[in-house]
Every structure is written in structure tokens, then in C-alpha cells.
């Protein structure tokens, strides 16, 4: 089954007409920093049909920052129940913003999870390269390990480092139950 998407303007109309339920699959700190009013927070790691907010008779729309995690959440939910009327917000909250639609913002800066992962990988690669060149070629194993991890992440869509980063204290600064934040 092909993944269905919806653009920001259409979603806004659905929400205004009470035709859709919106679920945010980003991490709590991302949601707290900026969110679409009325979205229910359900981090990707917690996504399951039983955790969804009530959506009988309505379209279920999933969103994240750019659309990638939202697509993963949709696929996970459709694998659990292929009859779900589910959509991924094309381009995520960034597309919502670009369309000029309103978001609630805490005013606090937050480095999104994907950029935290990129920064960590970059620092590990530079560190392994410098240590390998200056002290011992054994440090080049670190760069090889990172390469294997990136290959697995690219081939499977599973990124262990992202899961670890999501559990870091700065990404858990907003303590909520997964479905309580609106």
C-alpha cells in the first residue's frame, strides 16, 4: 500500500473542519520548542495503534520535522492495521511553517535530533581520524565502526545513534506522558 501524504494547507482545512486528528512523532523537547496547536505528542519510539488518540471517523495525520519520521510512523501503524485512514504531513512542521501557518513556540532554541546525530557522527569521525594519525592507527577502527553504522542506518532506516540521542537528558527536558501534550 502506498503511503498517503497531505500538504499543509489541506491539513489546515481538515483541522479547521474537525475532519482530522494530528499526531506529532517528534521527541518531547522538539515538541515543546515548537508545535502545531492541537497536535498530540506520541514520540516515534512509542508509536502503536493502541497509543493513538481517539480518531474514529477522522483522518489520522502524522507529522515530524521534515516528514521522514512521520513516514516511518505511518508505515509502522499501517503494518499493525492496514485499514487506518492515515496520512503523513508532507514536509512536516517545516512545510507547515513555510506555508505561513501558525505554530506555538516556546522561544527556546533547540537542535533537532537529526542534526544532533550528524554533529555527533562528525565529531566522532574527526576524533578517530586525528587520534589515528597522531597516536595509533588502531583509532581508525572508530571511523570504520561509524561507517558500518551509517551503512546499516541507510540500508534499513534504523539508526541506533538516533535512539540513544533521543534518550539523552537534554532531549527529555519536557516530562510528559506520551499522549498528554496537546
N, C-alpha and C positions, 0 to 999 in steps of 0.2 A: 504494500500500500504506500502510495506517495505521501510524503509529508505535506500537509496543507499549511500555507502561510497567510498572513494578513498584514496589510500595511497599516501604518499608524493612524491615518485619517479614518479608515474604515473601522478600525478598532475603537476609536473615539466615538464614532456614531453608535456602534454596538453598545458601548458602555453607557452612553447618554440615554439610550433606549432600553436599558436594562436587559439586553439580549446576551450578554457575555459575563463570564467570571474571569478575572485576571489573576494569574499566579506568577510571582517573581521567584525565580530559582537561583538568584544570586545569594551570596553569603550575608549574614546579618549586618555586618559593618557596611557593606556596599549598599544594602537596602536603606540603612539608617542615614547614610550620607546623601542619598538621592533616590527617590522612588516616585512611581506613578500612583497618585492618590487612589485609594480603593484596592490596590493590589494586595493579595495575601502572600506573605513570605513563606516559602517552602524550599529551603536550600536543596540543590541538586542531589546531594547525598541522602536526603530524606524523602525524595520523590517516590510515591507509590499511590495507587488508586485509593487506598484506604485513608491516606493522609490529605487527600484533596478536600477543599472546601465544598459545601453543597453547590451543585451546578446542574441539577435536574432541569431539563427543558431549555438550557442555555448553552451557548458555545463556550468551550473552555479554551482560554488563550494563555499561553506560556510565554514569559519573556525573561531575558537576561540582559547583559550589557550590549552585545552585538548580534546575538542570535545563535551562536554555537552551542552554549549550554542549554538554551531553550530547545534547540533541535534534539539534543541528546535526551532531554527530559520527555519530549513528545514521543520519541522512539521507545523509550523505556515504558511509558504509560500505554502506548499502543500495543506493545508486546504483551502487556498484562491484560489489556482489554481492547481488542481491535474495534469495538463498536463506539468508542469515545468520539465525540464530535470535538476534535482538538486542533488547535492552530498554534503556530509559532509566530510571534511578532517579528516580522522581517526587519532585521537591523537592530532589534532590541530597543532599550531605552535611549540609545544614541539616536536612532531613527525617530523616535518619539520627540526628542529634543529638537532634532533637525527640522521636524515638521512644524515647529513653533508651538507645540502643545505643552501644557503646564506640568511641572514636576515639583514635588515637595523636596526641599533641600535643607540639610542641617547647616550648610555653610562651611562645613569642615571638609578639608581636602582628604581624599582617600585614594591610594594607589590600587587600582583594580587587581584582582587576583592573577589574571593572565600576565600583567606587567610585573607583578611580584615574582612570578615564576621565571619570566625572561631575565629579570635582574639577577636572580639567584643563579640561574644557569650561566649567565655571562660572567659573574664573579667567580664561580667555581672553575670555569674554563680558563680564565686569566690566571687564577691562583695556581691551578695544576700546571699550566704552561710555564709560568715563572719559576715555580719550585722545581720543575723538571729540568729546566735549562740551567738553573743556578746550583742545585744541590744534588739531585739524584734523578736519573731517568725513570725510576720507579713511579715518580709523581705523574708521569704521563698516563699511567693507568687511570687516574682520576678523569682525564679528558676522554679516554676510551669508555669509561663507565657512563659518563654523561651522554656520549654519543649513542650508546646502546639504549639508554633511557629515552632519548629523543626519538630514536627509530621505532621503539615499541609504542610510544605515545602517538607518533604519526600513523603507524600501521593499524593501531587498534582503537584510537580515540581515548584510551585510558592513560591518564597522567598521574602517576603516584606522587610526584612532587607537588602537584596542584592540591591533591587531597591532604598532604602534610601541611602545606602552606595555609589551607583553609582552616586548619585546627590551631594555628598559631594564636597567641593571646590578642594581638592587635586586630585579628580578623574576628575575634569573638567578643569584642568590647561591648557589643549590644547583646545583653542576655534576654532572650525571649524564647517562648515555646515556638516551635517551627511554624505554627499556623496562626498565632495570636496577633502578629503585627499586621495592621491594615493600613 
